[in-house]
Amino acid sequence: MWGLLRQKVGAGSSSALSMQRIRPVVSALRNYSSAAKEMTVREALNSALDEEMSADPKVFLMGEEVGEYQGAYKISKGLLDKYGPERVLDTPITEAGFTGIGVGAAYYGLKPVIEFMTFNFSMQAIDHIINSAAKSNYMSAGQISVPIVFRGPNGAAAGVGAQHSQCYAAWYASCPGLKVLAPYSSEDSRGLLKAAIRDPDPVVFLENELLYGESFSVSAEALDSSFCLPIGKAKIEREGKDVTITAFSKMVGYALKAAEILEKEGISAEVINLRSIRPLDRSTINASVRKTNRLVTVEEGFPQHGVGAEICASVVEDSFGYLDAPVERITGADVPMPYAANLERMAVPQVEDIVRAAKRACYRAVPVAATA
Amino acid sequence: MSSSVVKLLITKEEGLEVFEDMYLGRAFEDMCAQMYYRGKMFGFVHLYNGQEAVSTGFIKFLKKEDCVVSTYRDHVHALSKGVPARAVMSELFGKTTGCCRGQGGSMHMFSKEHNLIGGFAFIGEGVPVATGAAFSAKYRREVLKEADADDVTLAFFGDGTCNNGQFFECLNMAALWKLPIVFVVENNLWAIGMSHLRATSDPEIWKKGPAFGMPGVHVDGMDVLKVREVAKEAISRARRGEGPTLVECETYRFRGHSLADPDELRDPAEKARYAARDPITALKKYLLENKLASEQELKAIEKKVDELVEDAVEFADASPHPARSQLLENVFADPKGFGIGPDGRYRCEDPKFTEGTAQV
């Protein structure tokens, strides 16, 4: 039954496939010109994988449909041809099995990249992510490090219902021994995935299905194969002075759109792209809040014990005296994801929610009834 | 037929080595029980008494580079693999001289040097990790072109695991990819209080091997000589690159599931039946009857091992507890970004403790 369901979902990853039709993957990924260029997140992830596999023969990719099918979302396109079936391994549908196999291989110094078709399926393997991967360095007192990357699309997708639409950032970020990254742009995707693969510890790498087809301009520096971003550093995407908005993954784009709208109304918003959920760049967040004196956190995940809650706690601990308004948390609704499109839209943060919260934080009255 | 014509199953040297290892397993675990009741070790402690023929029978064929993956009943696998008794006992005492500096505990023995990589406390959890270790040997040979990478992995687990999905997932992938692994089932007939016969639709576990395209072998796990015969072939087969084997060792644990288990469900007659087949007594008998060892030689070994175990206890007892600073160490291989000092050590003091950025 599960297999059947999965088959359907796999074949019907319609949003991914249809996005592909709109934005065909550029095939000549590796012929970079020296100037900045446009690149989709999909191309960025693909090129990062390609370059790291090329640089280090210990890196291999394992997961469902990563090889002959070229990836359920085509992130691994072309890699099987280039690196062969020994390094691009199509697995049976066995999350617990292949995730544990990846962990065992990492114990022996290989650098597996484990692809989850979506992070929702990582629930079937969470025992290995947490108990076998995250805890081993500690349990073995540093004898066994686990250089492994768990990656795949995370967060709300579109129209796929409760079991396929969930953000796991807060879940994994609450676990010692794990590093948790969430890229937004193409530059993030390249720099952070390369950093994750080179890192000696287990990294949970949360992509977003709806961003795969989005294009971003990428600097020449970021196109260089040596490019890498530091784990644990946030990026200030837009400077501002009136209110700080923190976000990660797709919500960074929403926060930037909100900032544009706010600007027209005379509010200057600073947007922080967290990039790294764990370690969390507390100093960048706190420095920003000390400047703006107001904070809005944005995430797609559930509200309780979420990423926003942790950021809020950090700001209360470190910058309490600087706050001029209560912290606003924008999160997904505290419900399993509904299917109906209108309900689904209400269950995830929208740009107007962020605008409204920022205005409240800046004491610009907004009608509360407008939320529905 | 005179005894001189009978083909002996073991040489004198091997016989003494096997006896010593089995006796060490038994004496060590008996000592653990004493120490547990004296409050020297704590939590869950699962003893291996009765199953020694499996650990010794398999692991003594391995080289140091070969890998062992165990369960929560892992002390004796560690000893057979060569982890010193002092290091295992100290780990159980929660001391800094333990094989994991007291951070692992009874159910999580690791020794990178001896290629013992856990110590997994959940049923079925170690099986994929072991399969991954075997995968790494194949990868090193075929992708990294290390011609001498012929290391074999032994995955030890019990009858309870054989009803768990990860077992099936890994039998499939190990056979599919011809991985150098031996799945060693220590079927001791009981998963805590759940009889194997009440838990599985077909109690003959070995039959699941052929279902996945690998040999399945059933062996008397109370007879170390028979276990060795099967182990030798399965390990050689893996080393030759011919793929995995599933071996079901029928055995019995002489104690409860753990030292906290009142063990009320197992029939005393069943216990007595297996006690009469004690694998150490059986080996002793074989060695003596076939003149492979004298009473004095075996006594000398027992004395030596008893002293070794005694020494391990004294060593563990005298060893220091982990320092306070150790609490936050070793969470990451690269702790950058987690408020770790330049020397790589976590700074542990109460303010900011929650974020690992506390100053000392």
HADDOCK unambig.tbl for C-alpha pairs under 7 A between the chains (distance, minus, plus):
assign (segid A and resid 57 and name CA) (segid B and resid 144 and name CA) 6.75 0.50 0.50
assign (segid A and resid 86 and name CA) (segid B and resid 143 and name CA) 7.00 0.50 0.50
assign (segid A and resid 94 and name CA) (segid B and resid 169 and name CA) 6.22 0.50 0.50
assign (segid A and resid 96 and name CA) (segid B and resid 166 and name CA) 6.38 0.50 0.50
assign (segid A and resid 97 and name CA) (segid B and resid 128 and name CA) 5.31 0.50 0.50
assign (segid A and resid 97 and name CA) (segid B and resid 166 and name CA) 5.63 0.50 0.50
assign (segid A and resid 97 and name CA) (segid B and resid 169 and name CA) 5.53 0.50 0.50
assign (segid A and resid 97 and name CA) (segid B and resid 170 and name CA) 5.94 0.50 0.50
assign (segid A and resid 100 and name CA) (segid B and resid 128 and name CA) 4.52 0.50 0.50
assign (segid A and resid 100 and name CA) (segid B and resid 129 and name CA) 4.86 0.50 0.50
assign (segid A and resid 100 and name CA) (segid B and resid 132 and name CA) 6.74 0.50 0.50
assign (segid A and resid 101 and name CA) (segid B and resid 128 and name CA) 4.82 0.50 0.50
assign (segid A and resid 101 and name CA) (segid B and resid 129 and name CA) 5.03 0.50 0.50
assign (segid A and resid 101 and name CA) (segid B and resid 131 and name CA) 5.55 0.50 0.50
assign (segid A and resid 101 and name CA) (segid B and resid 132 and name CA) 3.61 0.50 0.50
assign (segid A and resid 102 and name CA) (segid B and resid 132 and name CA) 5.73 0.50 0.50
assign (segid A and resid 103 and name CA) (segid B and resid 129 and name CA) 6.00 0.50 0.50
assign (segid A and resid 103 and name CA) (segid B and resid 132 and name CA) 6.57 0.50 0.50
assign (segid A and resid 104 and name CA) (segid B and resid 129 and name CA) 4.04 0.50 0.50
assign (segid A and resid 104 and name CA) (segid B and resid 130 and name CA) 6.01 0.50 0.50
assign (segid A and resid 104 and name CA) (segid B and resid 131 and name CA) 6.88 0.50 0.50
assign (segid A and resid 104 and name CA) (segid B and resid 132 and name CA) 4.01 0.50 0.50
assign (segid A and resid 104 and name CA) (segid B and resid 133 and name CA) 4.70 0.50 0.50
assign (segid A and resid 105 and name CA) (segid B and resid 132 and name CA) 4.55 0.50 0.50
assign (segid A and resid 105 and name CA) (segid B and resid 133 and name CA) 4.98 0.50 0.50
assign (segid A and resid 105 and name CA) (segid B and resid 135 and name CA) 6.38 0.50 0.50
assign (segid A and resid 105 and name CA) (segid B and resid 136 and name CA) 4.93 0.50 0.50
assign (segid A and resid 108 and name CA) (segid B and resid 133 and name CA) 6.50 0.50 0.50
assign (segid A and resid 108 and name CA) (segid B and resid 136 and name CA) 6.50 0.50 0.50
assign (segid A and resid 110 and name CA) (segid B and resid 136 and name CA) 6.87 0.50 0.50
assign (segid A and resid 137 and name CA) (segid B and resid 330 and name CA) 6.02 0.50 0.50
assign (segid A and resid 137 and name CA) (segid B and resid 331 and name CA) 6.02 0.50 0.50
assign (segid A and resid 137 and name CA) (segid B and resid 332 and name CA) 6.36 0.50 0.50
assign (segid A and resid 137 and name CA) (segid B and resid 333 and name CA) 6.98 0.50 0.50
assign (segid A and resid 138 and name CA) (segid B and resid 103 and name CA) 6.71 0.50 0.50
assign (segid A and resid 138 and name CA) (segid B and resid 330 and name CA) 4.92 0.50 0.50
assign (segid A and resid 138 and name CA) (segid B and resid 331 and name CA) 4.86 0.50 0.50
assign (segid A and resid 139 and name CA) (segid B and resid 100 and name CA) 6.58 0.50 0.50
assign (segid A and resid 139 and name CA) (segid B and resid 103 and name CA) 5.09 0.50 0.50
assign (segid A and resid 139 and name CA) (segid B and resid 104 and name CA) 4.29 0.50 0.50
assign (segid A and resid 139 and name CA) (segid B and resid 108 and name CA) 6.81 0.50 0.50
assign (segid A and resid 140 and name CA) (segid B and resid 100 and name CA) 4.86 0.50 0.50
assign (segid A and resid 140 and name CA) (segid B and resid 103 and name CA) 6.83 0.50 0.50
assign (segid A and resid 140 and name CA) (segid B and resid 104 and name CA) 6.07 0.50 0.50
assign (segid A and resid 140 and name CA) (segid B and resid 110 and name CA) 5.51 0.50 0.50
assign (segid A and resid 141 and name CA) (segid B and resid 100 and name CA) 5.00 0.50 0.50
assign (segid A and resid 141 and name CA) (segid B and resid 101 and name CA) 6.17 0.50 0.50
assign (segid A and resid 141 and name CA) (segid B and resid 103 and name CA) 6.23 0.50 0.50
assign (segid A and resid 141 and name CA) (segid B and resid 330 and name CA) 5.77 0.50 0.50
assign (segid A and resid 142 and name CA) (segid B and resid 330 and name CA) 5.16 0.50 0.50
assign (segid A and resid 142 and name CA) (segid B and resid 333 and name CA) 6.87 0.50 0.50
assign (segid A and resid 143 and name CA) (segid B and resid 112 and name CA) 5.88 0.50 0.50
assign (segid A and resid 144 and name CA) (segid B and resid 112 and name CA) 6.72 0.50 0.50
assign (segid A and resid 145 and name CA) (segid B and resid 333 and name CA) 6.03 0.50 0.50
assign (segid A and resid 176 and name CA) (segid B and resid 331 and name CA) 6.85 0.50 0.50
assign (segid A and resid 177 and name CA) (segid B and resid 331 and name CA) 5.27 0.50 0.50
assign (segid A and resid 177 and name CA) (segid B and resid 332 and name CA) 5.78 0.50 0.50
assign (segid A and resid 200 and name CA) (segid B and resid 333 and name CA) 5.98 0.50 0.50
assign (segid A and resid 200 and name CA) (segid B and resid 334 and name CA) 6.43 0.50 0.50
assign (segid A and resid 201 and name CA) (segid B and resid 332 and name CA) 6.20 0.50 0.50
assign (segid A and resid 201 and name CA) (segid B and resid 333 and name CA) 6.00 0.50 0.50
assign (segid A and resid 201 and name CA) (segid B and resid 334 and name CA) 6.81 0.50 0.50
assign (segid A and resid 232 and name CA) (segid B and resid 337 and name CA) 5.39 0.50 0.50
assign (segid A and resid 279 and name CA) (segid B and resid 337 and name CA) 5.69 0.50 0.50
assign (segid A and resid 279 and name CA) (segid B and resid 338 and name CA) 5.95 0.50 0.50
